[in-house]
Amino acid sequence: MRIDLSGSRLHDLQTFRQSAWLECMHPRTLAGSQLAHLVRDGISGVDANLVGLAGAYAEDGAYREVVAELRAAGATAQQIYERMSMEDLRRAADRLRRVYNNTSGHDGYVSFDVSPALADDADGTESEARRLWNMIDRPNGMIKVPATDAGLVAIRRLIAAGLNVNATAIFGVRRYRQVADAYLLGLEDRAAKGLPLERVASVASVFVSHIDTAVDRELDAIQQVDKAARAKRLRGRAAVAVAQFAYQRYKIVIASPRWQLLAACHAQPQRLLWASADIHDANCSDLKYVNELIGRDTITAMSMNTLDAYRDHGLAAPKLEHDLLEVLALFGDLDALRIDLDRVSTQLERDSLGETAAGVNAGLTRLASAA
């Protein structure tokens, strides 16, 4: 389904100071005229998908000739991918540059990954991020760094160096708190050197649908008669609750004296981004994670399918802080059923990075074969 670009509901989100970014799976969207239409429609950023881009270059016949030429010149599959993706990412950044300029660097970013294979290597992540930053050569580029233990170290260093960072693959509040601290430490390191803060941007990406999938799996496994009915009532509620609680932590951060000192130096707050908002449960609304997570100074990232659905029947209302007492009750209920959200978060982090690395390797293998 494709909805007419006119009369978009995306502009309604801006009323509540929420930005809409596109989760982009295909390079044609990055490089073609479609992105320009989407920007006019209200999209103010792009979150590029590493696996999707690699697969498209390998399988889409439109790229076959370019791939063959690069291969004939001696390029490896990795080099072909980098060459082609960077060209497309630069085009996307250029299409978003007006948004970046008009918002004084608040929006208008193109976010793209370092290799997930480096997720446990702080030095390797930092080095790769700097290399990719120099390759894209755009002020509105943003490097995606997995928020692992090693990633936190790299995030602090990269922020201190003035790079824009998307701390990605966050599945729990504990990890989000660590990400927020790494951002503050990086800004403080930078300020200590007398370097400017105003054009350093960061987002913290919470992957919402994965949380519900994992928690619901554990709830469904509960068979005791006295607990099964209770578990069933909790299905599909964990992800929104985690996001709501993370947002309350964000508000504590920006109200702190520590942040106020940085804000006085024109630092930008690290916004929360709701990622992976596609619905995988047929019993849920297709816009559950969009409609329920609308809040001030946040970002919702949508795939084209979710974006089309939102433009068709989305409802913009500030619901992110509704029913907060129920959030605390939910956490208590899950704990009583021995579902540890920190444990779930840690497992999701490892699984997600492993799946992404496998997907990238498969895409590069196909690209090598196509070449």
Number of C-alpha atoms within 10 A of each C-alpha: 7 11 12 9 14 10 9 18 19 22 19 16 23 17 13 16 16 23 27 26 29 25 23 23 20 19 23 17 19 26 20 14 12 11 22 16 14 19 20 14 17 20 24 25 30 29 22 25 17 23 21 16 22 29 23 19 27 24 14 13 12 12 15 15 12 15 23 17 13 17 18 11 9 11 17 16 23 16 14 24 22 15 14 18 22 17 15 20 22 20 19 27 27 20 23 23 23 16 23 20 13 11 12 12 19 22 24 30 28 31 25 24 21 22 19 21 16 19 23 16 17 19 15 18 25 21 15 17 26 16 12 18 19 11 14 20 12 17 19 29 27 29 26 28 29 29 27 25 15 19 26 24 21 27 32 24 22 25 24 25 16 18 22 25 27 26 29 24 27 26 28 25 21 15 22 25 15 15 27 24 15 23 27 22 18 22 27 21 17 20 16 10 9 9 15 14 21 16 17 25 25 25 24 28 26 27 23 26 23 24 24 22 17 17 22 18 12 16 23 13 10 16 11 9 8 9 13 15 14 15 20 13 10 16 17 20 15 23 23 21 24 23 27 23 19 20 23 15 17 18 11 11 19 15 11 10 10 12 19 14 12 19 15 9 15 14 20 18 21 23 21 24 27 27 27 19 22 21 19 13 12 7 8 11 12 20 20 16 25 26 20 19 27 25 24 18 17 22 27 25 27 27 18 17 13 21 25 18 17 21 20 15 11 21 17 22 15 18 14 22 19 12 11 14 9 11 20 13 12 17 18 13 15 18 12 11 16 11 16 13 21 14 11 17 22 16 13 20 22 13 12 18 19 15 13 17 19 15 17 22 17 16 25 23 17 18 25 19 10 19 22
